[in-house]
Amino acid sequence: MIIREASLLATVGVAAGIAVGVAMSRLIASMLYGLKSYDPLPFTGASLLLIVVALSASWLPADEQQALIRLKRFAMSKSRREN
């Protein structure tokens, strides 16, 4: 669930960033050295990097959550056996 939420947020953020980037690229075209204003490589590279970072950052909390769920289930099953 954590990774799904993080991927949804990252996808929405990347889509919004691409839309704003394309809209603003004509405005900042004079500042781009050696790139066209609609060069797809930087847009694609930055998008993939942001998605990978977002998913990597959500992996540890998701893993810890799963470990806690397993521990809680184990403790509940152990207490049921003792009763």
N, C-alpha and C positions, 0 to 999 in steps of 0.2 A: 504494500500500500504506500509506503514512503517513497519508493522508487517511482511508482506510477505517478504520484503527485509531483515529484520533482521533475520527471520527464515532461509532464503536462505544462508545468510552469516554465521550464526551459524552452519548450517548443513555442509557447505563446510569446515568450520574450524574444526568441530568435526571429520569429515571424514579424513582430513589431519592429525589431531592430533592422531587419532587412527592408521593410517598408519605409522606415524613416531614412535609412541609408541611401536607398535608391532616390527618394525624394530630395535629399540634401546633396546628392553627389554632383549635381550640376552647379550648386552653389559653391562647393569646395573643390571643383575641378582644377582650379588654378593652383591649389596647394598639393595636388597629387603629382609626385615626380615619377615619371616612367609608367604610369598606369592610366588606362582609359577611365572615363567617368563611370562606365558600366562594366568594369572588368569583373567577371564572375569568380575568378580564383580567390581574391581576397574575401568576398562575401561568403563563398563556400567554406573556405578555410577557417574564418572566424566563427561561422555558425557551427561547424563540426567541433571546433575547439571548445566553444561554450557549452555545447551539449555534453561532451565528454567530461568536462570539469563538473558540471551540475550533477551528472549521474555518479561520478566518482565521489563527490562530496556527500551524496545521499546514501552511498553504499554502507558506510560505517554505522550510521544510526539504524538503518534497516537490519543490519546484521546483529546489532546489539538488541534490537527489539525482538528478533526471532529467538535469540538466546534466552531472553527473559521469559518469553512465552513458553519455551520448552522447559525451563526451570520451574515455572509456575505449574505447568501440567504435571511434572514429575512430583512436585511437593503435594499437589492435590491427590494424585494417585497413591502416594505413600501414606497420606493421612487417612484415606479411605480404607486401605488395607489394615491399618492399625486399629480401626474402629470395628 
